[in-house]
Amino acid sequence: MNAPLTDSSLPATSPLAILREVFGYPAFRGQQQAIIEHAAEGGDALVLMPTGGGKSLCYQVPAIARHRAGHGITLVVSPLIALMHDQVGALDEAGVPAAFLNSTLEGDEARRVERDLMSGKLVLLYAAPERILTPRFLAMLDSLHERGLFSLLAIDEAHCVSQWGHDFREEYLGLSALHERYPDVPRIALTATADSTTRADIVERLALESARTFVSSFDRPNIRYTIVEKDEAKRQLLRFLRDEHEGDAGVVYCQSRKKVEDTAAWLSAEGLNALPYHAGLDAEVRARHQNRFLREDGIVMVATVAFGMGIDKPDVRFVAHLDLPKNIEGYYQETGRGGRDGLAADAWMAYGLQDVVNQRRMIDDSEAEEEFKRLQRGKLEALLALAEAPDCRRVRLLAYFGEAYAGAGVDPATAERDADGALLRPASRCGNCDNCLHPPEVWDATEAARKLLSCIYRCHQASGFGFGGAHLIDVLRGQRTEKVVQRGHDRLSTFGIGADVPETQWRRVLRQMIASGHVRSVGEYNTLELADSARTVLRGEEPVRLRVPTEPAPRRGRPSSTSRGSRTPRAAPVELDRDGQQRFAALKAWRAEVAKAHNLPAYIVFNDATLAEMARAAPDSLTALAGISGVGSKKLDAYGDEILRVLQALQD
């Protein structure tokens, strides 16, 4: 038996001792320690922490500490089966008794889990809100509570409770009943993203007014943000994948199911290992594709937003959007699925005028209350402002969540602040987004916007109805197309007044006017008309400044491959010398065999970052191996000797 990793001076219930012994990490990150100690002591908490920031540890470590102190089990409310399976699999590998109750279990398996639950054997139990609120489940909780064995309630993906959030789940609304039923059971609600409106809704709907709120930095410094205008978007995507992510695992988001299937088929024909995923596919197909994504290297999942929430795969190296998301929260949540291991990842998006028109129409045509529509319009405008911005993407993204960017390498928790908590010297550039790396030119589009609005008015006045963007731009640029001449629009005062502005620039101006609500699309054919607010632009009272975008140069310039099925060999995700790369490849091969034998995703055995550190350090003893971050005592016992044999074999 190997020596325990914990400091013998720390009690077994100490959060730091648990972090080191069970999970193999030497120290907490950011606000983890404050959150965990507060929850372990029985305090209520609302935790806002970015994806990849170690959110799961914030309830797993208190659950273990409270179980060791005799307080019983922690119930984790989780919205997705895939998330439950991953979390329980990882805890099992770490030696923590955990289980889930969901529809994938047969009757005998479910009854075994219930017996383990009622006996107090389990440390954590994962279940969806629909199951938790059933009379049978509540009866089990009642029994545990009466015996003092209901220790903690953890509500993951807590933004699902808010109608203002991007993943609203009506089933979450019933969770407030648990607090009414068990008022003495501490609660911790966690989410990876929530603006101020959604936060307030979470607090109200879960009755967390007295809870302590922990807001971690929303910055993900390892993610590089790139946003480009659509210009043969699929070709742009393919160039991005071949130049920068050949052989990498990633997600491509599309708005419609048809586009998902078309894009996946096209990428497959181009030689990439691409799979479709959307809610319209057969459940067995979805499960098979998701399973392959989690367990195989280099899968590109093309999906609607039905895919991703709760996917815990740490080595997703890119997240691409072929369509504009609905809002910044959705964009942030989706891009946050890349680089969860802390290593470099890309968030790439292509957007165009039709995206803005479609999103605006979906809001305007919905049956929601006007207040909800107003908020959604504001969120769309904020997202377009991020896309059109000529300055740092990261600074703007963080500002949306009420956070000033502290600067690369600066810990927001320790940055110098004034008496009100504001940063004294906020940074204006991150150095890791397209605008910082390739600063675009900026042009004053105020006069162009006035010409566009005047053209919309004149065309409507002349014909009695509206026209689409392409026709309006033809009029502005003085193009005597058949339609322009037929309608007599070549005789309008606005004909040709924008001939000096390229068509692409006009599309940007029109996009901005639609997103800001000065122009709206109406009718079956998306014709355009002026809104009352257009007067402020026409009078010159509202300036319009737009970026002149450039296509960023490839970052890594990996060689492309056009033949079906060919792959660039995956290098380690950190800098290693030649011998280190060989060790990394050997460790990955060993991990793949173990994962297959245990029917687990490879990253649950060890993630790439831990393998890379093993490859770099080349430990030659169990003591040295125990010093690698991510190697807990259970994994050291289970795999330590095998890992040393793999590494030693390369020396012989």
Secondary structure, 3 states (H helix, E strand, C coil): CCCCCCCCCCCCCCHHHHHHHHHCCCCCCCCHHHHHHHHHCCCCEEEECCCCCCCCHHHHHHHHHHHHCCCCEEEEECCCHHHHHHHHHHHHHCCCCEEEECCCCCHHHHHHHHHHHHHCCCCEEEECHHHHCCHHHHHHHHHHHHCCCEEEEEECCHHHHCCCCCCCCHHHHHHHHHHHHCCCCCEEEEECCCCHHHHHHHHHHCCCCCCEEEECCCCCCCEEEEEEECCCHHHHHHHHHHHHCCCCCEEEECCCHHHHHHHHHHHHHCCCCEEEECCCCCHHHHHHHHHHHHHCCCCEEEECCCCCCCCCCCCCCEEEECCCCCCHHHHHHHHCCCCCCCCCEEEEEEECHHHHHHHHHHHHHCCCCHHHHHHHHHHHHHHHHHHHCCCCHHHHHHHHCCCCCCCCCCCCCCCCECCCCCECCCCCCCCCEHHHHCCCEEEECHHHHHHHHHHHHHHHHHHCCCECHHHHHHHHCCCCCHHHHHHCHHHCCCCCCCCCCCHHHHHHHHHHHHHCCCEEEECCCCEEEECCCHHHHHCCCCCCEEEECCCCCCCCCCCCCCCCCCCCCCCCCCCCCHHHHHHHHHHHHHHHHHHHHHCCCHHHHCCHHHHHHHHHHCCCCHHHHHCCCCCCHHHHHHHHHHHHHHHHHHHC
